[in-house]
Amino acid sequence: MEEEAIPVLRVEDAAAAVAWYERIGFAKQWEHRFDPGLPAFVEVARGGVRLYLSEHTGDARPGTLVYLRLHDVEAIARDLGVHAEDTPWAREIEVRDPDGNRLRIGTPTK
C-alpha cells in the first residue's frame, strides 16, 4: 500500500459534484450510504489523484482550498472557460466547484 493524503470536500449534492469533477477528468470510483436516503460519501479519481466528496455536514467545511497537480492544465482551463496563468512553479488556474470548494490546478513548468 502506498501512503497518501485524500482531501475530503463537502458537497450538497454528490451526483451534481461528480458530474462537475468529470469535466476535469475525474471518474466516480464508488459511493457509500449507510441507508437509502442518507447522505452520500463518494470517491472520484483521476489517475493517482483521489478526492472524497461528502454530503455529511460534519466532514468538511465549504470553501476549502485544494491544490491539484494535473497534466495539461491548458485543456482543463479550456474546458472550464478560464485562462491559465504562469507562476514560478507551475501554469495554474483557480476554479470553484458547484459547492464553492476552491481548486487550484497546476501543471509544473520545471
ZIDATA-V896362 format. One record per helix or strand. SS is the DSSP state (~ for helix, > for strand). FROM is the first residue (numbers start at 1). TO is the last residue. If there is no record, write none. Layout:
BEGIN
ss:from:to
SS:FROM:TO
SS:FROM:TO
END
This chain:
BEGIN
ss:from:to
>:8:10
~:14:22
>:27:32
>:41:46
>:49:54
>:65:69
~:73:80
>:85:86
>:90:96
>:102:108
END
